[in-house]
């Protein structure tokens, strides 16, 4: 899963315009003082995806148990789904990362 997280994070970095790098922060809402850039749906989408990655990182730190297992598994599937949109990238590992059900 760590390789998928690194791949996905790198694709988000590529998708995010350079002029707002560092502006989107999953721990701050709204993520930047420049509200005009925050109105862009692509930037909101990237911020939401970064929020998923941040939640997954926190979940990995939970104490072992059923709650952690179910929560991490659910987040992993959501991350697989969101990363699937980059499946045409040459570094995408479809055999390992493709979501667990048929997609059209």
C-alpha positions in Angstrom: 0.0 0.0 0.0 2.9 2.4 0.7 3.9 2.3 -3.0 0.3 3.2 -4.1 0.3 6.1 -1.5 3.6 7.4 -2.9 2.3 7.0 -6.5 -1.0 8.7 -5.7 0.7 11.6 -3.9 3.1 12.2 -6.8 0.1 12.3 -9.2 -1.6 14.8 -7.0 1.6 16.9 -6.9 1.7 16.8 -10.7 -2.0 17.8 -11.0 -1.7 20.7 -8.6 -0.7 24.0 -10.3 2.7 25.2 -9.1 1.5 28.6 -8.0 -0.6 27.1 -5.2 1.8 24.4 -4.0 1.9 24.5 -0.3 -1.4 26.3 -0.1 -3.5 23.2 0.2 -3.3 21.8 3.7 -5.6 19.1 4.9 -5.2 20.3 8.5 -6.4 23.8 7.8 -9.9 24.9 6.6 -10.1 26.7 4.3 -6.7 25.6 3.1 -5.4 29.0 2.0 -6.0 32.7 2.3 -6.3 33.1 -1.5 -10.0 32.2 -1.8 -10.0 32.6 -5.6 -7.8 29.5 -6.0 -9.9 27.6 -3.5 -13.0 28.0 -5.7 -11.4 25.9 -8.4 -13.0 22.5 -8.4 -9.7 20.8 -9.3 -8.0 22.3 -6.3 -10.8 21.2 -4.1 -10.6 17.7 -5.5 -6.9 17.6 -4.9 -7.3 18.9 -1.3 -10.0 16.2 -0.7 -7.7 13.5 -1.9 -4.8 14.8 0.3 -7.3 14.6 3.2 -7.9 11.0 2.4 -4.2 10.3 2.5 -3.9 12.2 5.8 -6.8 10.2 7.3 -5.1 6.9 6.2 -1.8 8.0 7.8 -3.6 8.7 11.0 -5.5 5.4 10.8 -2.4 3.4 10.5 -1.3 4.7 13.9 -4.4 3.4 15.7 -4.1 0.6 18.1 -4.7 -2.9 16.5 -8.2 -4.1 16.6 -11.4 -4.5 14.6 -12.0 -0.8 14.3 -8.5 -0.1 12.9 -8.8 -3.0 10.5 -12.2 -2.0 9.1 -11.3 1.6 8.9 -8.0 1.1 7.2 -9.5 -1.4 4.7 -12.2 1.0 3.8 -9.8 3.9 3.3 -7.5 1.6 1.2 -10.4 0.8 -1.1 -11.3 4.5 -1.5 -7.6 5.4 -2.2 -7.6 2.6 -4.8 -10.7 4.1 -6.4 -9.4 7.6 -6.4 -6.0 6.6 -7.8 -7.6 4.5 -10.5 -8.1 7.7 -12.5 -4.4 7.8 -13.1 -4.3 4.2 -14.4 -3.0 5.3 -17.8 0.2 6.5 -16.1 3.2 4.2 -16.9 4.0 3.7 -13.2 0.4 2.5 -12.3 0.6 -1.1 -11.1 -2.9 -2.4 -12.2 -2.3 -5.9 -11.0 -1.8 -4.7 -7.4 -3.7 -1.4 -7.2 -6.9 -1.8 -9.3 -10.0 -1.4 -7.1 -11.6 -4.6 -6.0 -14.6 -4.7 -8.3 -15.3 -4.2 -12.0 -15.2 -0.6 -13.2 -16.5 0.7 -16.5 
